[in-house]
Amino acid sequence: MPHRHAILLCTAVILASCASIGPATVRRDQVDYADAVGEAAKRQLLLNLVKLRYGDTPNFVTLSQLVAGYTLEGRLSIGGDFDRGGWRFGRDFDVGVGGTFSDRPTVTYAPLRGPDFAELMLKPIAPNSLLAVILAGGSPRIVLGLGVHALNGLNNWSRRPGGFLPERREFNQVVDLLSGLNDDGRLQLRFESTDRGVEASLETRRRDGALADPRYAKLIELLGLDPAIGRYRVVFGMGDGGVDEITIQTRSLIETLRELASRISVPASDIEDGRTYPAPPSVPGISGEAELAVFSQLLPPSDAFVEIRYDGDWFWIRNDDFQSKTTFTMLMLLFDLAAPGGDPQPPTITIPTG
């Protein structure tokens, strides 16, 4: 009887191991793969920031498809010598149990080249996309600081290899007013679909005609708008625009990356050797400037939000630097908004369930 129990137990183990492993893998792999894809995207973006700091060529590779493949095999062998009488389990009867498991995902990458690369990096971000990010909870200081050259002719700051181009004082005041209105829930942005696509507008008055907030009076004055209109269409362009519209000259992604790359800390020897340019001077009190601090050292960092290795040195953003992490996350979101076609396609991840 004990012999039969042992055989049945071995058989049950083998059958259980051959059962479907799919449902369990979905619970684990959906989160694991999503986290891996996100971390890879962060490292790729930081690497390209560092490349631009050193005058290198940025390159982007997209993950177009990921197929998880699992193989689970079990083996059971039973043998014995029944010719002689008085056989014993340990001497005349053998049971063999074995199995193999393999995890071989198939990953498909697509390098970004040609028109798609040009559209992603060189095309200015649509103004309504920037405002949509603000409406979804993004800080106007970060969003406008990263993505805007000018508002109705009021220039934003600009850091370049040749130095620092200061912004107009009025631009800072506009950003401060928009940020205050947004923080207090008084920023009235409207979006509507038209024949020309989705259009955004800023409304400054309530239904009874009164200003929705006293700060709108100063905002209208700074932007040179007609206070009697009360609703101002947001358009892309240069210069002052009309008295009934807000003209926003947005930046392209390559411009935004170059601005942020200038603030990366690099070894002094790299500047002395001519491998990169000196950092522009720090100018405090710029409300439209998005904060991003990237450090470098020879050894790997111990606690980093994201880190990469480039040409022998490690570059990273500190995990305890919330402001830099917020700016970097907003930059990631701008990349998604600027994806070719305006409708970024996420990678296809296939996880077998049976």
C-alpha positions as a printed NumPy array, in Angstrom:
array([[  0.   ,   0.   ,   0.   ],
       [  2.753,   2.561,   0.791],
       [  4.29 ,   1.798,  -2.573],
       [  1.058,   2.671,  -4.37 ],
       [  0.743,   5.909,  -2.396],
       [  4.241,   6.935,  -3.418],
       [  3.464,   6.3  ,  -7.092],
       [  0.23 ,   8.285,  -6.926],
       [  1.982,  11.172,  -5.212],
       [  4.676,  11.365,  -7.876],
       [  2.072,  11.253, -10.626],
       [  0.116,  14.087,  -9.028],
       [  3.22 ,  16.251,  -8.796],
       [  4.003,  15.74 , -12.47 ],
       [  0.442,  16.509, -13.573],
       [  0.371,  19.625, -11.457],
       [  3.631,  20.862, -12.971],
       [  2.229,  20.385, -16.464],
       [ -0.867,  22.464, -15.736],
       [ -1.261,  25.936, -17.225],
       [  1.166,  28.493, -15.819],
       [ -0.433,  31.413, -17.677],
       [ -2.747,  32.976, -15.053],
       [  0.039,  33.172, -12.493],
       [  2.47 ,  34.75 , -14.953],
       [ -0.017,  37.463, -15.952],
       [ -0.292,  38.671, -12.36 ],
       [  3.48 ,  38.933, -12.116],
       [  4.645,  39.782, -15.625],
       [  2.211,  42.583, -16.44 ],
       [  3.704,  44.69 , -13.658],
       [  7.287,  43.523, -14.208],
       [  7.296,  44.216, -17.945],
       [  5.591,  47.6  , -17.524],
       [  8.191,  48.592, -14.944],
       [ 11.063,  47.39 , -17.15 ],
       [  9.772,  49.314, -20.191],
       [  9.361,  52.469, -18.119],
       [ 12.84 ,  52.242, -16.606],
       [ 14.387,  51.674, -20.044],
       [ 12.619,  54.78 , -21.4  ],
       [ 13.934,  56.884, -18.488],
       [ 17.508,  55.691, -19.032],
       [ 17.297,  56.328, -22.786],
       [ 16.085,  59.892, -22.251],
       [ 18.807,  60.674, -19.708],
       [ 21.452,  59.154, -21.991],
       [ 20.395,  61.435, -24.838],
       [ 20.494,  64.462, -22.546],
       [ 24.078,  63.579, -21.648],
       [ 24.954,  63.002, -25.312],
       [ 23.765,  66.488, -26.208],
       [ 25.849,  67.905, -23.34 ],
       [ 28.906,  66.375, -25.047],
       [ 27.925,  67.305, -28.59 ],
       [ 27.033,  63.708, -29.411],
       [ 24.18 ,  62.583, -31.667],
       [ 20.931,  61.617, -29.913],
       [ 19.413,  58.29 , -30.871],
       [ 16.091,  56.758, -29.903],
       [ 14.951,  53.16 , -30.169],
       [ 11.326,  52.27 , -29.513],
       [ 10.089,  48.964, -28.152],
       [  7.451,  47.951, -30.695],
       [  6.564,  44.447, -29.525],
       [  7.298,  42.1  , -26.652],
       [  6.101,  38.491, -26.618],
       [  6.639,  36.446, -23.479],
       [  7.283,  32.753, -24.15 ],
       [  7.256,  30.019, -21.548],
       [  7.96 ,  26.301, -21.813],
       [  7.264,  23.9  , -18.962],
       [  7.896,  20.167, -19.416],
       [  7.567,  17.342, -16.896],
       [  8.774,  13.722, -17.067],
       [  7.781,  10.657, -15.087],
       [  9.426,   7.241, -15.533],
       [  8.487,   4.059, -13.706],
       [ 10.452,   0.799, -13.939],
       [ 10.798,  -2.415, -12.017],
       [ 11.921,  -6.049, -12.03 ],
       [  8.866,  -8.24 , -11.515],
       [ 10.429, -11.568, -12.55 ],
       [ 11.755, -12.55 ,  -9.193],
       [  9.596, -12.996,  -6.175],
       [  9.761, -11.013,  -2.996],
       [ 10.657,  -7.748,  -4.742],
       [ 11.282,  -4.63 ,  -2.723],
       [ 10.505,  -1.02 ,  -3.656],
       [ 13.967,   0.332,  -3.133],
       [ 15.746,  -2.552,  -4.891],
       [ 13.462,  -3.752,  -7.718],
       [ 11.244,  -0.717,  -8.399],
       [ 12.395,   2.705,  -9.713],
       [ 10.514,   6.013, -10.116],
       [ 12.079,   8.917, -12.028],
       [ 10.806,  12.514, -11.927],
       [ 12.207,  15.383, -14.016],
       [ 11.257,  18.584, -15.755],
       [ 12.46 ,  21.727, -17.501],
       [ 11.288,  25.352, -17.507],
       [ 12.384,  28.086, -19.903],
       [ 11.489,  31.767, -20.183],
       [ 12.418,  33.164, -23.606],
       [ 10.694,  36.491, -24.404],
       [ 10.93 ,  37.904, -27.926],
       [ 11.614,  41.64 , -28.015],
       [ 11.288,  43.753, -31.184],
       [ 12.99 ,  47.169, -31.329],
       [ 12.512,  49.86 , -33.968],
       [ 15.081,  52.676, -34.301],
       [ 13.593,  56.107, -34.864],
       [ 14.879,  57.411, -38.19 ],
       [ 14.01 ,  59.694, -41.085],
       [ 10.732,  61.655, -41.094],
       [  9.58 ,  60.134, -37.791],
       [ 12.762,  61.288, -36.049],
       [ 12.488,  64.752, -37.589],
       [  8.846,  65.064, -36.548],
       [  9.602,  63.99 , -32.99 ],
       [ 12.665,  66.157, -32.444],
       [ 12.208,  69.202, -34.692],
       [  8.475,  69.876, -34.75 ],
       [  7.301,  72.398, -32.114],
       [  4.923,  70.978, -29.524],
       [  1.301,  71.992, -30.111],
       [  0.197,  74.75 , -27.656],
       [ -3.073,  72.957, -26.88 ],
       [ -1.062,  69.895, -25.833],
       [  0.909,  71.953, -23.316],
       [ -2.276,  73.452, -21.904],
       [ -3.838,  70.   , -21.675],
       [ -0.896,  68.905, -19.504],
       [ -1.537,  71.895, -17.206],
       [ -5.241,  71.072, -17.055],
       [ -4.328,  67.492, -16.098],
       [ -2.323,  68.727, -13.105],
       [  1.03 ,  69.787, -14.533],
       [  2.693,  72.846, -13.048],
       [  2.581,  75.865, -15.401],
       [  6.106,  76.761, -14.245],
       [  7.477,  73.426, -15.406],
       [  5.315,  73.011, -18.515],
       [  5.807,  76.565, -19.803],
       [  9.407,  76.671, -18.612],
       [ 10.224,  73.564, -20.628],
       [  8.079,  73.968, -23.71 ],
       [  7.685,  77.682, -24.517],
       [  9.909,  80.246, -26.237],
       [  7.534,  83.167, -25.854],
       [  3.99 ,  84.171, -24.842],
       [  2.589,  87.057, -26.914],
       [  6.115,  88.23 , -27.617],
       [  7.35 ,  87.878, -24.016],
       [ 10.514,  85.8  , -24.208],
       [ 11.297,  82.873, -21.913],
       [ 14.802,  82.161, -20.561],
       [ 17.259,  80.273, -22.713],
       [ 20.481,  78.521, -21.705],
       [ 22.8  ,  77.632, -24.575],
       [ 26.449,  76.632, -24.992],
       [ 27.273,  80.27 , -25.699],
       [ 25.692,  81.6  , -22.514],
       [ 22.385,  82.605, -20.98 ],
       [ 19.657,  84.641, -22.697],
       [ 17.463,  86.197, -19.999],
       [ 13.695,  86.195, -20.22 ],
       [ 11.446,  89.232, -20.144],
       [ 10.394,  90.19 , -16.631],
       [  6.791,  90.197, -17.821],
       [  7.093,  86.547, -18.861],
       [  7.877,  85.639, -15.255],
       [  4.862,  87.608, -14.087],
       [  2.597,  85.801, -16.542],
       [  3.901,  82.423, -15.411],
       [  3.412,  83.38 , -11.749],
       [ -0.164,  84.497, -12.392],
       [ -1.047,  81.345, -14.341],
       [  0.535,  79.188, -11.632],
       [ -1.389,  80.96 ,  -8.874],
       [ -4.68 ,  80.67 , -10.739],
       [ -4.01 ,  77.014, -11.429],
       [ -3.11 ,  76.26 ,  -7.796],
       [ -6.349,  77.911,  -6.618],
       [ -8.523,  76.157,  -9.213],
       [ -9.32 ,  79.45 , -10.987],
       [ -7.562,  78.781, -14.3  ],
       [-10.344,  78.484, -16.879],
       [ -9.087,  76.583, -19.907],
       [-11.509,  75.354, -22.54 ],
       [-11.011,  72.818, -25.335],
       [-13.291,  72.204, -28.289],
       [-13.124,  70.181, -31.493],
       [-13.256,  72.146, -34.751],
       [-12.551,  71.498, -38.421],
       [ -8.955,  72.512, -37.711],
       [ -8.632,  70.063, -34.82 ],
       [ -8.768,  70.621, -31.075],
       [ -8.539,  74.317, -30.153],
       [ -7.809,  75.716, -26.721],
       [ -8.884,  79.01 , -25.212],
       [ -8.571,  80.911, -21.959],
       [-11.714,  82.346, -20.386],
       [-11.361,  85.171, -17.895],
       [-14.989,  85.946, -17.037],
       [-17.88 ,  84.234, -15.285],
       [-21.29 ,  83.801, -16.847],
       [-22.488,  87.105, -15.345],
       [-19.649,  88.923, -17.143],
       [-17.517,  89.663, -14.081],
       [-13.869,  88.637, -13.925],
       [-13.524,  85.098, -12.6  ],
       [-10.585,  86.299, -10.48 ],
       [ -8.979,  89.748,  -9.954],
       [ -5.629,  88.388, -11.139],
       [ -7.017,  88.085, -14.66 ],
       [ -6.936,  91.882, -14.999],
       [ -3.145,  91.93 , -14.594],
       [ -2.759,  88.888, -16.862],
       [ -4.76 ,  90.592, -19.628],
       [ -2.637,  93.725, -19.264],
       [  0.671,  91.854, -19.483],
       [ -0.405,  89.906, -22.576],
       [ -1.804,  93.001, -24.311],
       [ -5.315,  91.574, -24.689],
       [ -8.646,  93.389, -25.009],
       [-10.273,  93.108, -21.556],
       [-13.8  ,  93.381, -23.003],
       [-13.567,  90.084, -24.94 ],
       [-13.274,  87.638, -22.046],
       [-12.327,  84.609, -24.138],
       [ -8.987,  84.339, -25.918],
       [ -8.064,  81.681, -28.435],
       [ -4.639,  80.044, -28.007],
       [ -2.646,  79.768, -31.254],
       [  0.879,  78.892, -32.297],
       [  2.974,  81.738, -33.65 ],
       [  5.566,  84.453, -33.077],
       [  5.075,  88.025, -32.   ],
       [  2.306,  89.774, -30.114],
       [ -0.687,  88.313, -31.932],
       [ -4.131,  89.898, -31.876],
       [ -5.995,  91.427, -28.959],
       [ -8.34 ,  88.412, -28.938],
       [ -5.77 ,  85.619, -28.96 ],
       [ -2.773,  84.327, -27.035],
       [  0.145,  83.533, -29.313],
       [  2.487,  80.838, -27.997],
       [  5.798,  80.066, -29.673],
       [  6.558,  76.576, -28.424],
       [  9.88 ,  74.772, -28.426],
       [ 10.759,  71.594, -30.236],
       [ 12.004,  68.639, -28.229],
       [ 15.574,  69.065, -29.441],
       [ 15.521,  72.666, -28.171],
       [ 14.104,  71.595, -24.818],
       [ 16.708,  68.851, -24.483],
       [ 19.547,  71.232, -25.299],
       [ 18.321,  73.721, -22.724],
       [ 18.222,  71.06 , -20.023],
       [ 21.478,  69.417, -21.134],
       [ 23.364,  72.639, -20.406],
       [ 22.673,  72.135, -16.695],
       [ 24.244,  68.679, -16.427],
       [ 27.222,  68.533, -14.09 ],
       [ 30.311,  67.257, -15.916],
       [ 33.895,  66.569, -14.787],
       [ 36.108,  69.645, -14.957],
       [ 38.678,  67.66 , -16.929],
       [ 36.156,  67.12 , -19.739],
       [ 35.755,  70.89 , -20.086],
       [ 39.528,  71.449, -19.983],
       [ 40.016,  68.805, -22.679],
       [ 37.447,  70.475, -24.911],
       [ 35.043,  67.508, -24.844],
       [ 32.16 ,  69.711, -23.699],
       [ 31.393,  73.354, -22.992],
       [ 31.371,  75.141, -19.617],
       [ 28.002,  75.338, -17.896],
       [ 26.235,  78.694, -18.328],
       [ 26.07 ,  80.79 , -15.153],
       [ 23.294,  80.021, -12.72 ],
       [ 20.645,  82.741, -12.602],
       [ 18.443,  82.51 ,  -9.495],
       [ 14.846,  83.633,  -9.233],
       [ 13.674,  82.61 , -12.695],
       [ 10.095,  81.438, -12.235],
       [  9.807,  80.11 , -15.759],
       [ 12.874,  77.88 , -15.439],
       [ 12.304,  74.171, -14.89 ],
       [ 14.702,  72.649, -12.37 ],
       [ 16.721,  69.6  , -13.388],
       [ 19.929,  68.636, -11.596],
       [ 22.006,  65.843, -13.16 ],
       [ 25.226,  64.84 , -11.398],
       [ 28.249,  62.868, -12.556],
       [ 30.991,  60.802, -10.969],
       [ 33.34 ,  57.935, -11.76 ],
       [ 31.63 ,  55.315,  -9.566],
       [ 27.994,  54.133,  -9.803],
       [ 25.572,  56.159,  -7.608],
       [ 24.096,  54.466,  -4.554],
       [ 20.564,  55.912,  -4.625],
       [ 19.41 ,  57.235,  -7.997],
       [ 16.037,  57.934,  -9.554],
       [ 17.612,  57.134, -12.931],
       [ 21.24 ,  56.614, -13.89 ],
       [ 23.262,  55.856, -17.019],
       [ 26.93 ,  55.316, -17.878],
       [ 28.449,  57.349, -20.689],
       [ 32.075,  57.295, -21.814],
       [ 33.373,  55.973, -18.493],
       [ 31.384,  58.235, -16.14 ],
       [ 28.056,  57.777, -14.369],
       [ 25.335,  60.421, -14.664],
       [ 22.243,  60.376, -12.485],
       [ 19.317,  62.229, -10.933],
       [ 19.094,  61.925,  -7.173],
       [ 16.167,  59.996,  -5.778],
       [ 15.625,  62.593,  -3.051],
       [ 15.435,  65.499,  -5.526],
       [ 11.682,  65.744,  -6.   ],
       [ 11.812,  68.869,  -8.168],
       [ 14.222,  67.304, -10.669],
       [ 12.209,  64.086, -10.74 ],
       [  9.041,  66.079, -11.485],
       [ 10.746,  67.978, -14.297],
       [ 12.155,  64.776, -15.787],
       [  8.737,  63.067, -15.615],
       [  7.138,  66.048, -17.344],
       [  9.799,  65.813, -20.063],
       [  8.856,  62.163, -20.564],
       [  5.226,  63.209, -20.979],
       [  6.18 ,  65.834, -23.563],
       [  7.93 ,  63.106, -25.554],
       [  4.707,  61.116, -25.652],
       [  2.753,  64.19 , -26.781],
       [  5.265,  64.914, -29.546],
       [  5.299,  61.353, -30.877],
       [  4.896,  61.14 , -34.693],
       [  1.272,  61.416, -35.733],
       [  0.274,  62.931, -32.404],
       [ -1.027,  59.534, -31.264],
       [  1.803,  57.602, -29.625],
       [  1.435,  53.857, -29.962],
       [  2.509,  51.922, -26.891],
       [  4.462,  48.711, -27.359],
       [  2.465,  45.521, -27.738],
       [  3.178,  43.153, -24.848],
       [  1.835,  39.632, -25.314],
       [  1.758,  37.305, -22.312],
       [  0.485,  33.779, -22.987],
       [ -2.15 ,  32.542, -20.512],
       [ -2.295,  28.872, -21.276]])
